[in-house]
Amino acid sequence: MGQCVFCDVIAGSAPSKVVLTTDHVYAFRDISPVAPVHVLVVPREHIADAGELTPDHGDVLAEMMVTAQKVAEMEGIAESGYRLVFNIGEDALQSVDHLHMHVIGGRRMGWPPG
């Protein structure tokens, strides 16, 4: 296994429960879900976090968003609503240094989160 667990997941050398894949994005179930639906959408390209995104990443970010929409449809939460979350850094509790978006739904969300 390498240094990045999500790179290992994408490569197939770490286990995951795949939900949807494309040429540039991999979506899989979170191992510690906070709601009935909790899927992570990650780019196949290693990018540490959303703070490192540049205009050159526009296509990857767009594909992540479209994948999140497809996941919400597949999981039956598109109409009732869902939350998309990017965490950046330690204070936001980012636990893996690989860009990932949480697709969270299946129950009413509280505010503020967490």
N, C-alpha and C positions, 0 to 999 in steps of 0.2 A: 504494500500500500504506500501511496505517496504522502505528502505533507497535508494536502487538502482533502478532507473527507468527501466533499461534494464532487471534486474531480474524480475520486475513487468510485463514487456512486455512478457518475456518468460513464466511467470506463467499464463498469460492471464488476470491479474488484471489491466493492462493498455492497451489501444488500440494500435493496429498496423495493417499495411497492409502487411500481410505475403506474401513472395515471394517463399520461400523454407524452409523446415525444415528437420532435420535429428535427430538421437538419441542424438547427441552431439552439434549441431549447429542450430541456428535460423537466418534466413535472412528476413529482412523486409525493406520497403521503408523509407527513411529518411524523416522526417517531414519538413525539410528545404533544399530541393534539390538544388544543385549547377549546375546540368546538367539534361538533359532529363531522364537519368537513374542514380539514386543515391540510392543504396541499402546498408544497413548495415548488415554485417555478424558478429554474436556474438556467443561465446561459451555459452552453457547452464551453465557451471561451472563459478562461479564468479572469474574472474582474473582482477585486477585493470587496468592493461595496459600491453603493450608489454614489458616494462621494467622489469616486474615481471615474464616473461616466463623463464622456466628452461628446461633442456633436458627432464624432465618428461612430459612436455606439447607437445612433438613432435607430438603425434597422434592428439591432438586437433588442433594444428596449421595446420597440413596437411589436416585435414577435412575442416578447414576454407578455405584453398586455393582451394581445389577441389570444395567446394560449390560456391566460387566466380567464378570459371570457368563455372560451370553449370548455374549460374545466368547470366553470360555474354552471354552464348549460348541462354538461354531462352529469354533474352531481345534483342537479335539481334545485339549485339555489339562485339561479339567475333572476327569477322574477321576485322572490322574496327579499333579496338583497344579500350582499356579502361585503367583506372588508378586504382591501388589498393593502399590505404593509411591507415597507422596506425599513430595516433597522440599520443604522450606521453607527458603529463604534460601541465601546464598552458601556457607556451610560445608557444606551438604548438596548442593551443586552444582546447585541449581535454576538452569536456564539460560534459562527463559522465565517471565516474570512473569505467568502466567495459570495458574490452578489446573488441574492435570492429574494423573491417576493412571496409572501404568505398570502394564500387565498383562504379566507376563513369565513365560514357561514354555517347555516343549518340551525341557528338559534338566534334570538334577539341579542344584539350586541349592546353592552353598556358603554357609558361615557363618563369620565375619561377611561380609556382602555387600561387594562392591567391593574 
